[in-house]
């Protein structure tokens, strides 16, 4: 049946609480798996452009509600690569979600650039930039520490477990990167970045080599 305003408000409150609880439970489970060394990376052929477009789509409505411009820029992407799509998506979702959460006006940009690394590999650089509140320099070193946030008062205002960046940083390392870097100025926004080396899928290489030379050499 159609809900009256009071009922709709109650149901919406239940939904928001349930979603918040689900985030906390998932963070704790992922953190426990990482700590126990049980987090597994499962490589598969991934269309990077499509993956990035899906991540953007997930946040378009949320960004629009805050009046933010959510941008996606790419250059030199190799097309299909071999990586764990779920874990890479999880990293990007965390970084983009945080960027939107801590940005009240301006824009959030996801930028990815790639170049050939030789031996069928691609070197990829990921950036998530925002024009948000920024992070004090003396707090930046601790934001990847478990249960730590840049400012304790922000926990009450914006919520969060303090595990999201810890998990994302660990996942980047499991994917073969050296971790996530941050550059930020209070009042001028933040940029989170990381680099990954990925194998270009055999299918993609074959498509780029119609002469069949790769097959002949194998």
C-alpha positions in Angstrom: 0.0 0.0 0.0 1.0 3.6 -0.3 2.8 4.9 2.8 1.8 8.1 4.5 4.6 10.6 5.1 5.2 9.4 8.7 5.4 5.7 7.6 7.6 6.6 4.6 10.0 8.5 7.0 10.2 5.5 9.3 10.9 3.1 6.4 13.5 5.4 5.0 15.2 5.5 8.4 15.2 1.7 8.6 16.8 1.5 5.1 19.5 4.0 5.9 20.4 2.3 9.2 20.4 -1.1 7.5 22.7 0.1 4.7 25.1 1.7 7.3 25.2 -1.5 9.3 25.9 -3.5 6.1 28.9 -1.2 5.3 30.2 -1.8 8.9 29.8 -5.5 8.7 31.4 -5.8 5.3 34.4 -3.6 6.4 34.9 -5.8 9.5 34.7 -9.0 7.4 37.1 -7.7 4.8 39.5 -6.4 7.4 39.5 -9.8 9.2 40.2 -11.6 6.0 43.1 -9.3 5.2 44.6 -9.6 8.7 44.3 -13.4 8.5 45.9 -13.5 5.1 42.8 -15.1 3.6 41.9 -12.4 1.1 42.3 -13.9 -2.4 42.8 -12.1 -5.7 41.1 -13.8 -8.6 42.3 -12.4 -12.0 40.0 -12.2 -14.9 39.7 -10.4 -18.2 38.4 -6.9 -17.5 37.3 -4.1 -19.8 38.7 -1.1 -17.9 36.6 1.5 -19.6 33.4 -0.4 -18.8 34.5 -1.0 -15.2 35.2 2.8 -14.7 31.9 3.7 -16.3 30.1 1.4 -13.9 31.8 3.0 -10.9 30.8 6.4 -12.1 27.2 5.4 -12.7 27.0 4.1 -9.1 27.7 7.6 -7.8 26.1 9.9 -10.3 22.8 10.3 -8.4 24.6 10.9 -5.1 26.9 13.5 -6.6 23.9 15.3 -8.3 22.1 15.5 -5.0 25.0 17.5 -3.6 25.4 19.6 -6.8 28.8 18.1 -7.6 30.3 17.5 -11.0 31.4 13.8 -11.2 34.0 13.5 -14.0 35.7 10.5 -15.5 38.8 11.0 -17.7 40.9 8.3 -19.3 43.9 8.1 -21.6 46.0 5.4 -23.1 44.0 2.5 -21.6 44.9 -0.9 -23.1 41.3 -2.1 -23.2 41.1 -5.6 -21.7 43.5 -6.5 -18.9 43.8 -9.2 -16.4 42.9 -8.2 -12.8 40.5 -8.8 -10.0 37.5 -6.7 -11.1 35.7 -6.9 -7.8 38.6 -5.8 -5.7 39.6 -3.0 -8.1 36.0 -1.8 -8.1 36.0 -2.0 -4.2 39.1 0.3 -4.1 37.6 2.9 -6.5 34.2 2.8 -4.8 35.8 3.5 -1.4 37.9 6.4 -2.8 35.1 8.0 -4.8 32.6 7.5 -2.0 34.9 9.3 0.4 35.6 12.1 -2.1 31.9 12.8 -2.5 31.2 12.5 1.3 33.8 15.1 2.1 33.1 17.5 -0.8 30.3 20.0 -0.5 30.9 21.9 -3.7 32.9 21.7 -6.9 33.8 18.4 -8.4 35.1 14.9 -8.0 37.3 13.4 -10.8 38.4 9.9 -11.5 41.3 9.9 -13.9 43.1 6.8 -15.2 46.1 6.9 -17.6 48.0 4.0 -19.0 51.1 3.2 -21.1 52.7 0.0 -22.4 55.1 -1.5 -20.0 56.6 -4.2 -22.3 56.2 -8.0 -22.2 52.4 -7.7 -22.7 52.0 -5.5 -19.6 50.3 -2.1 -19.1 51.4 0.4 -16.4 48.2 2.1 -15.1 47.9 5.2 -12.8 44.7 5.9 -11.0 43.7 9.2 -9.5 40.6 10.3 -7.5 40.6 14.0 -7.0 38.1 16.2 -5.1 37.6 19.9 -4.1 36.5 19.0 -0.6 37.6 19.9 2.9 41.1 18.5 2.6 43.2 16.7 5.2 45.7 18.5 7.6 49.3 17.5 6.8 49.9 16.2 10.3 46.9 13.8 9.9 47.7 12.4 6.5 50.1 9.7 7.7 47.5 8.1 9.9 44.5 7.9 7.6 45.5 4.4 6.3 45.8 3.1 9.9 43.0 0.8 11.1 40.1 2.6 12.8 41.8 6.0 12.3 40.3 9.0 10.6 41.7 12.3 9.7 39.7 14.1 12.4 37.8 12.4 15.2 35.0 15.0 15.0 34.4 14.0 11.4 33.4 10.5 12.5 30.2 12.0 14.1 29.5 14.4 11.2 30.2 12.0 8.3 30.1 8.6 9.8 32.4 5.7 9.0 34.4 2.9 10.7 37.9 4.2 9.9 38.5 0.9 8.0 37.7 1.9 4.4 41.1 3.4 3.5 42.9 0.7 5.4 41.1 -2.0 3.4 41.6 -0.1 0.1 45.3 0.4 0.7 45.7 -3.4 1.5 43.7 -4.3 -1.6 46.0 -2.2 -3.9 49.0 -4.0 -2.5 47.3 -7.4 -3.1 46.7 -6.3 -6.6 50.4 -5.7 -7.1 50.7 -2.0 -6.2 52.8 -0.3 -3.6 49.8 1.2 -1.8 47.8 4.5 -2.0 49.3 7.9 -1.9 47.6 11.1 -0.8 48.2 14.8 -1.5 45.9 17.2 0.3 45.6 20.8 1.5 42.9 21.9 4.0 40.2 23.7 2.1 41.6 22.8 -1.3 40.7 19.2 -1.6 42.6 15.9 -1.9 44.1 13.6 -4.5 44.4 9.9 -3.8 46.5 7.9 -6.3 47.9 4.4 -6.9 49.7 2.6 -9.7 49.2 -1.0 -10.9 50.9 -3.1 -13.5 48.5 -5.4 -15.3 48.8 -8.1 -18.0 47.1 -7.2 -21.2 44.8 -10.1 -21.9 45.8 -12.6 -24.6 42.6 -11.9 -26.4 43.3 -8.2 -26.6 46.8 -8.7 -27.8 45.6 -11.0 -30.5 43.0 -8.4 -31.6 45.9 -5.9 -31.9 48.0 -8.3 -33.9 45.7 -9.5 -36.8 48.7 -10.9 -38.7 48.9 -13.7 -36.2 52.6 -13.1 -35.5 52.1 -13.6 -31.8 50.6 -17.0 -32.4 53.4 -17.9 -34.7 56.0 -17.0 -32.2 54.3 -19.1 -29.5 
